[in-house]
Amino acid sequence: MLVYIAGPYSSDPEPNTKNALAVAEKVLAAGMIPFVPHLSHYWHLLYEHDWETWLRIDAEVLLRCDAVLRIPGESKGADLEIETAKIKWIPVFYDIESLEKWAGG
């Protein structure tokens, strides 16, 4: 099961990326495969792209995921990702416990 990690990024990229990776570790430990869009942070350090480009890339990957786990915190981008997931009937979870229960774990 592929799980998209959606959460704050732009407000403070480095700590937000580390937080997303900590959540991804929990998803992995629960037997699922996390996708962490925040990792584009390191790509962006070498090859800058505008916000819309990153959102477009993330949206394409999101459509291939089985579920979304929303990390707490204000995020315009993550809110857009949640809207997309709901439109495409991709389940959205707000805590790891609910995700695990849904996944059968």
C-alpha positions in Angstrom: 0.0 0.0 0.0 1.4 3.4 -1.1 0.7 6.3 1.3 1.2 9.9 0.4 2.4 12.0 3.2 0.8 15.5 3.0 1.8 18.3 5.3 3.4 21.7 5.8 6.5 22.4 3.9 7.0 26.0 2.7 6.7 27.6 6.0 10.0 26.0 7.3 11.3 23.5 4.7 14.1 21.7 6.6 12.2 21.0 9.9 9.0 20.2 8.0 10.9 17.7 5.8 12.4 16.0 8.9 8.9 15.9 10.5 7.4 14.3 7.3 10.2 11.7 7.3 9.5 10.9 11.0 5.9 10.2 10.0 7.0 8.2 7.0 9.0 6.0 9.4 5.8 5.2 11.3 4.0 4.4 8.0 6.9 2.1 7.0 6.9 0.4 10.4 3.2 -0.3 9.9 4.0 -2.2 6.8 3.1 0.4 4.2 5.2 2.3 1.7 5.4 6.0 2.3 5.8 8.6 -0.4 7.3 11.8 1.0 6.9 14.8 -1.4 8.9 16.9 1.0 12.0 15.2 -0.3 11.8 17.5 -3.3 13.4 20.0 -0.8 16.8 18.5 -1.6 16.2 18.5 -5.3 15.1 22.1 -5.1 18.4 23.0 -3.4 20.2 21.9 -6.6 17.6 22.8 -9.3 15.0 25.4 -8.3 11.5 25.1 -9.7 8.5 27.2 -8.9 5.8 26.2 -6.5 3.4 25.2 -9.3 5.9 22.8 -10.8 6.3 21.0 -7.5 2.6 20.8 -7.0 2.1 19.4 -10.5 4.7 16.6 -9.8 3.2 15.9 -6.4 -0.4 15.7 -7.9 0.7 13.1 -10.4 2.2 10.9 -7.7 -0.7 11.4 -5.4 -3.1 9.9 -8.0 -1.0 6.7 -7.9 -1.3 6.4 -4.1 -3.7 4.2 -2.2 -4.2 6.7 0.7 -3.1 10.0 2.1 -1.9 10.8 5.6 -2.3 14.4 6.5 0.3 15.8 8.9 -1.1 18.5 11.2 -0.2 22.1 10.4 -1.2 24.9 8.1 -0.4 24.2 4.5 -2.0 25.6 1.4 -0.3 22.9 -0.7 -1.3 20.0 1.5 -4.9 21.4 1.6 -4.9 21.3 -2.2 -3.6 17.7 -2.1 -6.4 16.7 0.3 -9.0 18.3 -2.1 -7.5 16.3 -5.0 -7.5 13.1 -3.0 -11.2 13.5 -2.0 -12.2 14.3 -5.6 -10.4 11.1 -6.8 -11.9 9.1 -3.9 -8.5 8.4 -2.4 -8.9 7.9 1.4 -7.5 10.6 3.6 -6.4 10.0 7.2 -5.4 12.4 9.9 -3.6 10.0 12.2 -1.5 6.8 11.8 -3.9 4.8 13.9 -6.9 5.3 11.6 -4.7 4.6 8.6 -3.5 1.3 10.1 -7.0 0.3 11.0 -8.2 1.0 7.4 -5.2 -0.9 6.0 -6.1 -3.9 8.2 -3.2 -3.7 10.6 
